[in-house]
Each structure stands twice: as structure tokens, then as C-alpha cells.
Amino acid sequence: MHNEDCLDLLRKLVHAPSPSFNEEAVAAWISWWFDRNELPFRRPQGNIVACASTPDPARKTLALIAHLDTIPPTGGYTRDPYDAGDSPDIIWGLGANDDGGSVVSMLAVLRHYYGKTLPFNLLLLLVREEECSGPDGLRWLYGPDGPFAQKPDSPLWLPRPDWAIVGEPTSMRAATSERGLLVIDGEAFGESGHAARGDGVNALYLALDDIARLRGHRFPRVSPEMGEVRLNVTQILSGTAHNVIPDRCRFVVDIRPNELYTPLEILEELQTLCQSRLSARNLLHRASATATDSPLRRALAALGIDTFSSPTSSDWMQLPCDAIKMGPGDSARSHRADEYIRTAEIEAAITQYINFIENLRASL
């Protein structure tokens, strides 16, 4: 397969900083790649979208999804985070593994299928703001002004996905579920007083009572894939002086939901246990799971692709359709210094994506 230009594109993407909300430079390079390959594409709200052929509203749609943004460089880099290096075997740098490998692999797959007949629409979505769950990425695409909310006669229309492959570094194993994330801020209210006299109501003790309840609580809905909802209290802050009974105590709860609970359900259930006021930082990071009767699962089984439950969240949580998470690279390299991806991993991913699409085509 002729994919050297995709590897070269990834090196260019590494050189172009792309923190969340500032993805213009990488989008410009990808636009350049589309133009060079004479492939049509669009850039709604700064995202990049393309179809392998003219979409048919009567057909189902498979979406290939990867993200354009990165986190800022972490400490500890021993090399320039924006230098991809000149090795033919390894591409270094911030975003090479997360999520540049998936971006360029999916571009190669789209080019492979361009103009070919499939029993479903093949749609590519390269989206902004995944790392921060921002408003202009998948949330906008699925929102009331986005292309999936338009009618087919609108120039903005795109076919709404029925299935999706979310490209994230999984070593091309397929996540058929991923945990959500719910961060709760708790605050207990007491009454200050002098510690020597024991006056007041100690908010720290109230918070500790609530924390004990949280530690002992078990959510009854247990996922066959993910198991129980995971809950840990990770921070606590209280008091102004050694001789003052604290009237406030704040604590933080880190919760990793399974797919059987919405974040709101968890928040409401925990609030019934606690005197402290609980508030969620957001309610967007729900857990996800591939439907048990999904054709995506059948294709994975037919190809013998290893499946697992992912502990990390992704844009999958934004999707209202059936999906899996599968991409080149290793999740352990993400958000760490000296990030890299091997070129062989990208080549293998392109082949596996194509084999997966061919198997899905044959099964429908």
C-alpha cells in the first residue's frame, strides 16, 4: 500500500502544535493532504469531514473518528516535543501516538475506499476538542446546528452514523466498553467554635461520616464487562487554624461509572447517603458499551481481534450510536514525555481497518 505520504503527514502534524481549541495548524496540513490527493472534504466548525463517496440517505453509515487536538506537553521530555525525528521506523513527538496515528491511518483508509461501492456510507470525522470535551467537536456535530441535524437537501447535511470506530491508541485491540468519569465536589457545613471548649459543629467530622458512607456503598448494577462502579475519595480540605473548629470541609470523589448508570443517577444516589452537598463538575462523561448483538462485535469475532474494556474515556461518550474503540499505538505512551508511535503500527492499523470494513460489508 502507498502510505508513505500519510507517514510524512504525521511528521508534519507533530511539528504543528495543536492544543485543544487551537487545532488550526494541524487542520491546515490535513487540508493540504486532501487537496494533494484530490479528495473532497469540508471543515465545519473547524472539524474535518469527508465521505468515501456521495452519501446515500437510505443507507446506514459507518464513521471513522479520530481527534485533532493534544494536551499541552508534560514535563520530562528529553527531546523537542514538536520534533518528529528522521527515523524511518519511529515517529516521535506530542500527538504522534494520541491521536495522530489514528488520524493518518483513517485518512489512508478513506483514500482506499474513495469512489468504491460499499453497502453503507463511509464517513471520516476528524474532530476538535476531544481532550477537553469542548463544545465545537462531536458535541457540535451532533448538536442542533451541526450537520447530523440537517435534512438531506441541506448543503450542510451529513449522514448520521449508525456505527463508529473511535480511533484511539489501543494497540489495535478493540475496546467494546469504556468507563465514564464523574468527579464530584462534596462540601460539609458546620459551625465554627473554639477547640478548647469544644464549641460548634465540626464540619470535618460531618465530611468524614459521609466519606465512610461513600466508602461502604456498593452500586447494585454490575456490568458483565466492566464490573462495579468504582469510587474513590481523592482529596480533602478543611480548617483555618489548630484551635478553631472548622465550619467547612471540602472533599473530592473520583467515580468511574459502568454503562448501566448515567452520571446523574450516580450523583442522585450518592446524595441520598450524604449530609454534605454534592455537585458534579460535569455530567457528560458517561460510560459506553458496544451492543451485544452489534455487527461490529460479529466482525471483531470473525477476524479474531482481541477485545477488552477500556479504563480511559474518549469521544465515544459523545456518540449516540453503536461503536468500538480501536487504533494504532499504545495507550501507555499517551500523555507522557517522549511520546512516539512506530510506523509499522500505522501500516498494520490500515490493513486491519480495511479487513474490518470488508468483513462488515460481507456480513450485511
N, C-alpha and C positions, 0 to 999 in steps of 0.2 A: 504494500500500500504506500501511496505517496503522501507521507505525513511530515516530511522534514519541515515544510513551511509552518505547520502547526507547532512544532517544537521551537522553531525560530520565533514564532509569535509569542510563545510563553516567555521566552527570554526578554522580549520587548515589554511584555506586561509587567515582569518583575522590575524593570527599570522605571516604570511609571507608578509612583505612589498612588494608592487607591484606598485611603481610609474611608470608612462609612461616611456618606453624604458628599464625598469628593471623588467620585469614580469616573470623572470626565476623561482623564488621560487614558485609562485602560479602554474605555468605551471608544475613544478615537482610534486606538490601534486595532481594535476588533472591527470597527467600521472599515478601516483601511484593508483588512484581510478580506472582508466581504466584497469590497469593490474590486480588489485584485483578482478574486475568484469569480467575479461577475455573477454574484448571487444576490438576490433581493433581500432586504431586511428593513426593519423600522426601529425607531428609537423613542417609543412613547414614554414620557416622563423620565427620560434618561436611562431606561432599561433597553435591552436589545432583544428583539423578537424576530423570528424567521420561520417560514414553513418550507418543508421539502417540496411541496407542490401546492397548487391552488387549493385552499381548504374547501371541503365539501360539508355544508351544514348537516347533511343527512348521515354523515359518518361519525364514528367515535374518534376520539383524539388521544394520542399518546404524547405527553410533554416530556422533554428533556430539560431539566432545570439545574442551573449552577449559578453561583453568585460572583459578582464583580469585586466586592469590597474586601478589605482586610482589616484586622485590628492594627493599632499602631505597633511599631517594633518594640519588643520586650527588651529588657536588659540582658546582658550576657552574650550578645553577638560577638563572635570573633572575626567576622568578615562584614563587609558592607551589606546591609540587608537588601539593598537595591541593585546588587551586582549578581547577575545570574551565572557568572563564570564562563569559561570557554570549554568545559569538558563535554565530550560527545555523549557521555553516559549519565551525567547528573546535572540537573538544573537547580541552582541554589537560589535562595532569596525569599523574602517575605511574599507570601501568596503563591509561591510555586506549588506547594502541596495543598494549601487550603485557600483558594479553591481553583487555582489556575490549571492544575492537571485535569480536573473535570471539565473546565471551560473549553480547553483546546481539544480534548477527546470528543466532546459532544459536537464541536464545530466540524471535526473530521467526519463524524457520523452523519451529520446533516448534509455535508457535501456528498458523501457516498450515496445518499438516497435522493439527492435532488433530481427531480424530474422522473423518478421511478414510481411505479404504481404500487401502492400499498392499500390494504383493506381498511385503513384508518388514516386520519391526518397525523402527520409527524410534525410537531411544533417544538421549537427551541426557545427557551426563555432564559436569558442571562440577566440576572436581576440585581438591583442595588440593595444596600442597607440590610443584608441578611444578618450581619454580625451584631446589629443593634435593634433588630425588629422594627426598623424605621417605617415611616408612612408611605414612602414612594416606591417600594419594591413590590413584592407579591400582594401586600395589602392594597396598594393602589390598583394593580392589575385586576384584582377581584372586586374592587370597590365599585360604587355606582357610576363613577366617571371612567372606569377602566374598560379595556376592550372586551372583556368577557361579559360585561353587562349590556353591550350594544346589540342591535339587531343585525342579521347578516347583510342587509343592504347598506349598512353604515360603513364608511371608509375606515373607521377605527376598529371594526369588528375583528375578533379572533375567535376561533372555536374553543369553547370551554373544555378543558381537559377532563377526560374520563379516567385516565391512568397517568401516572407520572413516575419518572425515575429522578430522584433527587441526587445530584452528583455531589458527594462529599467523600473525603478520603476514608475509605473502608477496606482498603486492600482488595477491592472488587469482591469482597463478601457482601451479601445482601442483608441489610437490616430490614426485618419485617415488622419491627416495632421500635419506637424510641420513647424514652421517658420525657415527660414535660419538666417544667421548672416553675415553682411557686415560691417566692420569697415574701415572708410575712414579717411586718414590724409589729411587735407587741409593746404595749405601754400600760403599766400598772400605776394607779393613782392612790396615794395615801395621804397622810397629814404629817407635816414636819413637827419636830419637837426636840427637846434636849435629851441626849442619850443618857446622861447621868440620872435623870428622873424617869426615863422610860416613857416619856410623853409621846403622843402622836400615834399614827398608824404607819407601820413600816412598809413602804411600797416594795422594797426589795424582797421582803418575806412573801408579800402577795404574789410577786412575779415568780418566786421560787416554787410556791404552791402550784401555780399554773404550769410552770415548766415540768414539774413532777407529773402533772396530769397528762401533758403532751407526751412525755417520755413513755408513759404507760399505755397510751392509746394505740389501738390497732384498728385500722380501717378494714371493715369486713369484706369488701370486694377485692378478691385476689386474682390477678391476671394469670392466665395459664402460661403466658410468655414472659411477663416482667415480674411476676410475683407481687408482693405487697407494696403499697405506697411507702416510700422512705421519708423519714422525718428526723431532722437533727437541729437542735438549738445551737447556734454557732457564735453568737455574740451576746454580751450583757453589759449594761452601763447604768450605774446608779451612784448617788451620793455626792455631796459637795465638801464635807469635812468629817473627821473621825468622830466628832461629838454631836452630830446633827442626824436625827432620824430622817432618812430620805423620803420625800413625798412623791418622787417619780422614780420609776425604773423602766428602762427600755431594754428590749431583747429582740433578737433576730432569729427567725426559724427558716431553715432551708428545707424545702419539700420537693421530692421527685415523684410526681404522680405517675400512676399507670393509666392505661387508656380507658379504664372503667369509671373514672371520675373526671369531672371538669374542675378547673381550679376554683370556681365559685362554690361548688359543692363541698370541696375540702375546707375552704375558708369558713363557710357557714357551719359545718360540722364541728370544727375546732372552736369556733366562738361560743358554742353551747357549753363547752367544757371550761371556759376561762372567764375569770373576772376581769382580766386585762382586756383592753381594747385592741383588737387585731385588725390590721389593714394590709391589703396586698399591694405590692409595688406595681404589679400589673396582673391581668388575668388572661394574657394572650398565649402563654407557653404551655399549651395543652399537650398531653401525650398522644401518640399516634400508633396505629397498628394496621397492617395490611389485612384486608378482609379474608376470612378463612377460605372462601370459595373463589378467590380472585384468580383471573387468568395470569396475573403476574406471578403468583405463587406456583401455578402449574408450569410456567415457563422456567422458573428457577429450578424446580424439581427435575424437569426433563433434561436440563443442562448440568445437573449435579452441582449447582452453585451453593456454597455453604451459606447458611442463614444464621442470624443472631439477633439479639435485642440490644439496641444501642443505648448507652447511658447518656449520650450527649444529644442536645436538641439542635434543630436545623429549621430551614424553611418548610419542612414537612408540616410543622404545626400550623402553617398558614393555609394548607391545602384542604379543600372540601371534597377531594376525590381520592380514590384508591391509589396507593403509592408504595414504593420501596425506596430505600436509600442505598446507593451503590456507586462507588467511584474509585479512581486510582489514588495511590498514596496511602500513607499511614496516619491515622488519627493522632497517634502519639507524637508526631512531628509538628502538629498544629499548635499555634500559639506558644511556640518555644523558639529560643535562639537557634540560629543556623538552620533554618527550615530548608528542606530540599525535596526533590522528587526525582526518581530515576526515569530516564527516557524509555527504558524497557517497560516500566509500569504503564506509561501512557499508551505505548503501542499495544500492549496486552489488553488494556481497557477498551480501546477502539474495537478490537476484534471481538471482545466479549459483549460489548453493547450491540454490535451488529448481529452476532449469533443470537442474542436475546430477542432482538426485534424480529429476526427471521423465525424463531420458534413461536413467538407470539402471533406472527402472521399466519403460520401454519395451523395454529390451534383454533383460530376463529372461523 
